[in-house]
Amino acid sequence: MTDKPLKTDRDLFALLDSLGIPHETTEHEAVFTVGESERLRGIIAGAHTKNLFLRDRKDRHFVVTAEEYATVDLKGLHRILDASGRLSFGKPETMWHYLGVTPGSVTVFSAINDIASQVTFVLDEGLMRYDRITGHPLRNTATTSVGRDDLIRFLKATGHTPLVLKVAD
């Protein structure tokens, strides 16, 4: 459990509004995987994403966001990120503590809950060719779409300068 007040989807939308970032959210049944979310194609505009919550040997944490069907080589990713040793998936309790989300809801938008900047956010270069990018608004029962450049502005407003790197094929 976290000792800080967690931001909700309403807080996220209020921050996006205060930054002048247009956003569109579609409610849907809970989805936990890319496969489960396939039924939403054509309904929600933008590049659909997969998000990985990872940690290295020195307990540094990363959220890696890539286009949903991109292949991320977890065995070599540590070299690209200059991480300490191979990466593994972060623990659910750590995810909750830093990001205020549970497995299946990991999202680039969870940066709003990482007030101490304990997590490095990584956006795949290939994802950045899309005009609009989607992510869960801190819960997996909705999907929010924002502009690519607006996503960067959002991350910077939360105190995170994202790394834009080629992490997927």
Phi, psi and omega in degrees: 000148181264153181260005180251152176290130182275144175280150179247179177300325178296320176296319178300311181296322178295320178294315178302316179298316182294334178272358182071028181264114175295139180213152179227131182238135178243125176281146178199174176295156180302135174234136184247343183223165175301317180302317179293332184274355183302330181294349181270354180297138182088342179265322183247124181283144174115169177287124177278146190237161164240146184231129181244128175261112188235160176221153176254185183294336179267014178066028170278142184244149183221144164247117180256123182244126180221166175300145191306326183259004179293149178261121178253120180277097183294334181291328182253355185299328182300328179292319180295321183271357185056042180272165180272100179074178181299152180268149173227168179289139178289156180287144179304322182290327176289319176302315179296316182298312183279320191247346179068028177227163180250164177307139184095347180238009180301136186204152174299331180290347179290355174303334180299333180267350180269069187291339179264007179052051179275347185242138174265128179262129184238125177250129179291137178308317181298325178295327186285359175277348179275145179287323181237143183229142183248161175192160176290139177275059178075006176208148185269021176253017177200161176226133181247138181244132177223164176290150180306309182292329178291328177297318177298316178300318178301310182300315179297323179294336178269004179091015181241121172264109186289150171271127175253107187223157174280098181249356183224157175258000000 
